[in-house]
């Protein structure tokens, strides 16, 4: 996706899409602290949109899950403290996050 000509034509040239550009690229290069900062900015933008506001929480949760899964892919055992350090959040933040509810 990051090498797509359509994406490369639009993202770098629009300042309003800069958080999305950082989100995509930071996930690709595995800079999770920057990823979480960009995700927080995008969440705020989504909450301001009347059509997307109802989906902001679900989107944010899924994007967090995606980054957790990506980090866990490369490690057989991983401590919560290491994950918190990599994501730039506290241990309690990661430990307290509830799993998605299955309907």
Buried (B, 14 or more C-beta within 10 A) or exposed (E): EEEEEEBEEEBEEEEEBEBBBBBBBBBEEEBBEBBBBBBEBBBEBBBEEEEEEEEBEEBBBEBBEEBBEBBEEEEEEEEEEEBBBBBBBEBEBBEEEEEEEEE
